[in-house]
Amino acid sequence: AETGGVLIGVVDHKLRTIHLVDGWPAPSDSQADATGFTRGKENVLEQLEECHRRTHRMVSYVGEWHSH
């Protein structure tokens, strides 16, 4: 089955770079099968809020990952 999740990292606008910090697994409410994947939302917002709190908003959402 396909899968995917959330990428978090640090965006440096001056250097125009993104430094990945972590890739989270697919939330439990994600939908996946042999031909597609839709990332769920369960606990993602809470995890991002905790990430922001712990890093003083230095680390944040930067994208999604997906694999086959």
N, CA, C and O atoms as a MOPAC input file, in Angstrom:
PM7 MOZYME 1SCF
protein

 N      0.83600 1    -1.19400 1     0.00000 1
 C      0.00000 1     0.00000 1     0.00000 1
 C      0.87300 1     1.24700 1     0.00000 1
 O      1.98000 1     1.25100 1     0.53900 1
 N      0.36300 1     2.28700 1    -0.60500 1
 C      1.05100 1     3.57200 1    -0.56800 1
 C      0.93600 1     4.15700 1     0.84100 1
 O      0.07800 1     3.75300 1     1.62600 1
 N      1.80200 1     5.10100 1     1.14000 1
 C      1.77400 1     5.74200 1     2.45400 1
 C      2.34000 1     7.15200 1     2.33300 1
 O      2.81500 1     7.55100 1     1.27000 1
 N      2.28500 1     7.89600 1     3.42300 1
 C      2.81100 1     9.25400 1     3.42700 1
 C      2.66300 1     9.87900 1     4.79500 1
 O      2.13500 1     9.25200 1     5.71400 1
 N      3.11800 1    11.09500 1     4.93600 1
 C      3.03900 1    11.77800 1     6.21700 1
 C      3.46700 1    13.22800 1     6.09900 1
 O      3.48900 1    13.80200 1     5.01100 1
 N      3.80300 1    13.80100 1     7.22700 1
 C      4.12200 1    15.22600 1     7.34300 1
 C      5.62900 1    15.40600 1     7.50200 1
 O      6.28600 1    14.64000 1     8.20700 1
 N      6.16800 1    16.42900 1     6.83500 1
 C      7.56400 1    16.81300 1     7.00900 1
 C      7.62500 1    18.10300 1     7.81700 1
 O      6.86900 1    19.03900 1     7.55900 1
 N      8.52300 1    18.15100 1     8.79300 1
 C      8.74200 1    19.37500 1     9.55700 1
 C     10.20700 1    19.77500 1     9.42900 1
 O     11.08400 1    18.92800 1     9.26000 1
 N     10.45400 1    21.07800 1     9.51100 1
 C     11.81700 1    21.54300 1     9.36000 1
 C     11.95500 1    23.02300 1     9.61900 1
 O     11.04300 1    23.68000 1    10.12200 1
 N     13.12300 1    23.53000 1     9.26100 1
 C     13.46400 1    24.94200 1     9.45100 1
 C     13.60000 1    25.57700 1     8.07400 1
 O     14.34800 1    25.08400 1     7.23000 1
 N     12.88700 1    26.65800 1     7.85000 1
 C     12.95400 1    27.39200 1     6.58500 1
 C     13.84600 1    28.61100 1     6.78800 1
 O     13.59400 1    29.43500 1     7.66800 1
 N     14.89200 1    28.72100 1     5.96500 1
 C     15.77400 1    29.88600 1     5.98000 1
 C     15.44800 1    30.70200 1     4.73400 1
 O     15.88900 1    30.37900 1     3.63100 1
 N     14.67800 1    31.75200 1     4.92600 1
 C     14.23500 1    32.56600 1     3.78900 1
 C     15.38800 1    33.34000 1     3.15000 1
 O     15.38200 1    33.57800 1     1.94200 1
 N     16.36800 1    33.73100 1     3.94700 1
 C     17.50200 1    34.47600 1     3.39800 1
 C     18.33500 1    33.59700 1     2.46300 1
 O     18.70300 1    34.02100 1     1.36800 1
 N     18.62800 1    32.36900 1     2.90200 1
 C     19.41700 1    31.44700 1     2.08400 1
 C     18.55900 1    30.64400 1     1.10800 1
 O     19.07800 1    29.93900 1     0.24200 1
 N     17.24000 1    30.76000 1     1.26100 1
 C     16.28600 1    30.02100 1     0.43100 1
 C     16.51700 1    28.52200 1     0.51200 1
 O     16.60900 1    27.82400 1    -0.49700 1
 N     16.60800 1    28.04400 1     1.77600 1
 C     16.81700 1    26.61500 1     2.02300 1
 C     15.79600 1    26.11100 1     3.03000 1
 O     15.22000 1    26.87600 1     3.80400 1
 N     15.59200 1    24.80900 1     2.99600 1
 C     14.77200 1    24.12300 1     3.99600 1
 C     15.61800 1    23.00400 1     4.58000 1
 O     16.18000 1    22.19900 1     3.83700 1
 N     15.71300 1    22.94500 1     5.89000 1
 C     16.44400 1    21.90200 1     6.58500 1
 C     15.41500 1    20.99900 1     7.25900 1
 O     14.75400 1    21.40200 1     8.21600 1
 N     15.28800 1    19.77900 1     6.75200 1
 C     14.32100 1    18.85800 1     7.33200 1
 C     14.76800 1    18.40800 1     8.71000 1
 O     15.94500 1    18.12600 1     8.93700 1
 N     13.81400 1    18.34600 1     9.62400 1
 C     14.07800 1    17.91700 1    10.99100 1
 C     13.50200 1    16.52300 1    11.24600 1
 O     14.12200 1    15.69800 1    11.91700 1
 N     12.30700 1    16.26900 1    10.70200 1
 C     11.65700 1    14.98400 1    10.95800 1
 C     10.60000 1    14.72500 1     9.90100 1
 O     10.08800 1    15.65100 1     9.27200 1
 N     10.28700 1    13.47400 1     9.71900 1
 C      9.17900 1    13.03600 1     8.87900 1
 C      8.26000 1    12.19500 1     9.73200 1
 O      8.66600 1    11.15900 1    10.25800 1
 N      7.02800 1    12.63100 1     9.87200 1
 C      6.08200 1    11.91100 1    10.71100 1
 C      5.36300 1    10.84600 1     9.89800 1
 O      5.14200 1    11.02000 1     8.69900 1
 N      4.99700 1     9.74400 1    10.54500 1
 C      4.26400 1     8.69200 1     9.83100 1
 C      2.83500 1     9.12200 1     9.52000 1
 O      2.35800 1    10.15100 1     9.99900 1
 N      2.17700 1     8.32500 1     8.72200 1
 C      0.79100 1     8.59900 1     8.35100 1
 C     -0.10400 1     8.60600 1     9.59100 1
 O     -0.03000 1     7.68200 1    10.40200 1
 N     -0.94300 1     9.62300 1     9.75300 1
 C     -1.91100 1     9.62200 1    10.85300 1
 C     -2.84000 1     8.41400 1    10.73500 1
 O     -3.02800 1     7.87200 1     9.64600 1
 N     -3.40600 1     8.00600 1    11.83900 1
 C     -4.22000 1     6.78800 1    11.87000 1
 C     -5.47900 1     6.87300 1    11.01500 1
 O     -6.02300 1     5.83800 1    10.63300 1
 N     -5.95300 1     8.06900 1    10.70600 1
 C     -7.15500 1     8.19300 1     9.87500 1
 C     -6.83400 1     8.35900 1     8.38300 1
 O     -7.70900 1     8.73200 1     7.60200 1
 N     -5.59100 1     8.08600 1     7.98600 1
 C     -5.20700 1     8.15100 1     6.57500 1
 C     -5.85800 1     7.01300 1     5.80300 1
 O     -6.17800 1     5.96600 1     6.36500 1
 N     -6.04800 1     7.23300 1     4.50800 1
 C     -6.60800 1     6.21600 1     3.62100 1
 C     -5.52600 1     5.79000 1     2.63500 1
 O     -4.93200 1     6.62800 1     1.95600 1
 N     -5.27200 1     4.48100 1     2.55700 1
 C     -4.21800 1     3.99500 1     1.67100 1
 C     -4.63600 1     2.67900 1     1.03600 1
 O     -5.30700 1     1.85000 1     1.65100 1
 N     -4.21600 1     2.51100 1    -0.21800 1
 C     -4.36900 1     1.22900 1    -0.90100 1
 C     -3.24500 1     1.11400 1    -1.92300 1
 O     -2.29200 1     1.89300 1    -1.89000 1
 N     -3.35000 1     0.15600 1    -2.82100 1
 C     -2.27200 1    -0.10200 1    -3.77600 1
 C     -2.10000 1     1.00900 1    -4.80900 1
 O     -1.04700 1     1.09500 1    -5.44100 1
 N     -3.10400 1     1.85700 1    -4.99400 1
 C     -3.02100 1     2.86800 1    -6.04600 1
 C     -3.16200 1     4.30700 1    -5.57500 1
 O     -3.16200 1     5.22000 1    -6.40000 1
 N     -3.28200 1     4.53500 1    -4.26900 1
 C     -3.44300 1     5.91100 1    -3.80900 1
 C     -3.26300 1     6.06800 1    -2.31300 1
 O     -3.24800 1     5.09700 1    -1.55700 1
 N     -3.12600 1     7.32900 1    -1.90600 1
 C     -2.95500 1     7.65400 1    -0.49100 1
 C     -3.53500 1     9.03000 1    -0.23300 1
 O     -3.27300 1     9.97400 1    -0.97800 1
 N     -4.32400 1     9.14000 1     0.82500 1
 C     -4.82700 1    10.42300 1     1.29800 1
 C     -4.44800 1    10.53700 1     2.76700 1
 O     -4.89700 1     9.74700 1     3.59700 1
 N     -3.60100 1    11.54700 1     3.08400 1
 C     -3.15000 1    11.70500 1     4.46800 1
 C     -4.30300 1    12.17600 1     5.33200 1
 O     -5.05300 1    13.08000 1     4.96500 1
 N     -4.42600 1    11.54500 1     6.48500 1
 C     -5.43400 1    11.94500 1     7.45300 1
 C     -5.00600 1    13.17500 1     8.23400 1
 O     -3.94000 1    13.74200 1     7.99600 1
 N     -5.86000 1    13.57800 1     9.17700 1
 C     -5.61600 1    14.78700 1     9.95800 1
 C     -5.48600 1    14.52700 1    11.44900 1
 O     -5.09200 1    15.41900 1    12.20000 1
 N     -5.81000 1    13.31700 1    11.88700 1
 C     -5.87600 1    13.02800 1    13.31600 1
 C     -4.56600 1    13.35300 1    14.03200 1
 O     -3.51500 1    12.80500 1    13.69900 1
 N     -4.63900 1    14.24000 1    15.00800 1
 C     -3.53700 1    14.66900 1    15.88300 1
 C     -2.44900 1    15.48700 1    15.18800 1
 O     -1.48500 1    15.87700 1    15.84800 1
 N     -2.55800 1    15.76100 1    13.89800 1
 C     -1.51300 1    16.51300 1    13.20400 1
 C     -1.41500 1    17.93600 1    13.75100 1
 O     -0.31600 1    18.41200 1    14.03600 1
 N     -2.53900 1    18.61100 1    13.89900 1
 C     -2.52000 1    19.98700 1    14.40100 1
 C     -1.94400 1    20.04300 1    15.81200 1
 O     -1.16400 1    20.94200 1    16.12800 1
 N     -2.32100 1    19.09500 1    16.65400 1
 C     -1.79300 1    19.06000 1    18.02600 1
 C     -0.28200 1    18.81900 1    18.03400 1
 O      0.44200 1    19.43000 1    18.82000 1
 N      0.19100 1    17.92800 1    17.15900 1
 C      1.62900 1    17.66800 1    17.06900 1
 C      2.37900 1    18.91100 1    16.58500 1
 O      3.45300 1    19.23000 1    17.09400 1
 N      1.81100 1    19.60500 1    15.60700 1
 C      2.45300 1    20.82300 1    15.11300 1
 C      2.48600 1    21.91100 1    16.18600 1
 O      3.48800 1    22.61400 1    16.32200 1
 N      1.40900 1    22.05400 1    16.93900 1
 C      1.38300 1    23.03800 1    18.02600 1
 C      2.43500 1    22.71100 1    19.08000 1
 O      3.09200 1    23.61400 1    19.59700 1
 N      2.60000 1    21.43200 1    19.40400 1
 C      3.62400 1    21.01800 1    20.36800 1
 C      5.02400 1    21.27300 1    19.80300 1
 O      5.91600 1    21.71100 1    20.53000 1
 N      5.21600 1    21.00100 1    18.52100 1
 C      6.49300 1    21.27200 1    17.86300 1
 C      6.81200 1    22.76300 1    17.93100 1
 O      7.93500 1    23.14100 1    18.26500 1
 N      5.83900 1    23.60600 1    17.61900 1
 C      6.02700 1    25.06500 1    17.68800 1
 C      6.38800 1    25.49500 1    19.11100 1
 O      7.28700 1    26.31300 1    19.30800 1
 N      5.69200 1    24.94900 1    20.08700 1
 C      5.94200 1    25.31400 1    21.48500 1
 C      7.36500 1    24.92900 1    21.89700 1
 O      8.07400 1    25.72700 1    22.51000 1
 N      7.77300 1    23.71700 1    21.56200 1
 C      9.09200 1    23.22300 1    21.98600 1
 C     10.24700 1    23.92900 1    21.28900 1
 O     11.33700 1    24.02600 1    21.85200 1
 N     10.02800 1    24.42400 1    20.07500 1
 C     11.11900 1    25.02900 1    19.29700 1
 C     10.95700 1    26.53200 1    19.13300 1
 O     11.66100 1    27.15000 1    18.33400 1
 N     10.04000 1    27.12200 1    19.88000 1
 C      9.76300 1    28.56600 1    19.76100 1
 C      9.48900 1    28.93900 1    18.30100 1
 O      9.94100 1    29.97100 1    17.80400 1
 N      8.73400 1    28.06500 1    17.63500 1
 C      8.30200 1    28.24200 1    16.24700 1
 C      9.44800 1    28.21300 1    15.22200 1
 O      9.25700 1    28.62500 1    14.07700 1
 N     10.61700 1    27.73800 1    15.61400 1
 C     11.71700 1    27.62300 1    14.65000 1
 C     11.47800 1    26.45100 1    13.69700 1
 O     11.84100 1    26.51700 1    12.52200 1
 N     10.86900 1    25.38300 1    14.20300 1
 C     10.57800 1    24.20200 1    13.38900 1
 C      9.07900 1    24.19100 1    13.12000 1
 O      8.27400 1    24.35900 1    14.03600 1
 N      8.71200 1    23.99100 1    11.85400 1
 C      7.29700 1    24.00700 1    11.50300 1
 C      7.03900 1    23.10000 1    10.30200 1
 O      7.95300 1    22.46600 1     9.77500 1
 N      5.79900 1    23.05300 1     9.89100 1
 C      5.38700 1    22.25800 1     8.73800 1
 C      6.09200 1    22.77500 1     7.49000 1
 O      6.11700 1    23.97900 1     7.23500 1
 N      6.67200 1    21.84600 1     6.70500 1
 C      7.29200 1    22.24700 1     5.43700 1
 C      6.74700 1    21.45300 1     4.25100 1
 O      7.01100 1    21.80500 1     3.10100 1
 N      6.00100 1    20.40200 1     4.51200 1
 C      5.45700 1    19.65000 1     3.37900 1
 C      5.00300 1    18.25300 1     3.75200 1
 O      4.82000 1    17.91000 1     4.92000 1
 N      4.83300 1    17.47000 1     2.71100 1
 C      4.34900 1    16.10000 1     2.83500 1
 C      5.35300 1    15.14100 1     2.21100 1
 O      6.08200 1    15.51300 1     1.29200 1
 N      5.39100 1    13.90900 1     2.70700 1
 C      6.17500 1    12.86700 1     2.03100 1
 C      5.19600 1    11.78800 1     1.58400 1
 O      4.11700 1    11.62600 1     2.15300 1
 N      5.60300 1    11.05300 1     0.54900 1
 C      4.73300 1    10.03900 1    -0.04600 1
 C      5.60400 1     8.95500 1    -0.66200 1
 O      6.61500 1     9.25400 1    -1.29800 1
 N      5.22300 1     7.71200 1    -0.47800 1
 C      5.95700 1     6.62600 1    -1.13300 1
 C      4.99800 1     5.57100 1    -1.65200 1
 O      3.84100 1     5.50000 1    -1.23700 1
 N      5.49700 1     4.75400 1    -2.56400 1
 C      4.71400 1     3.69100 1    -3.18300 1
 C      5.22000 1     2.35800 1    -2.70800 1
 O      4.69500 1     1.32000 1    -3.11100 1

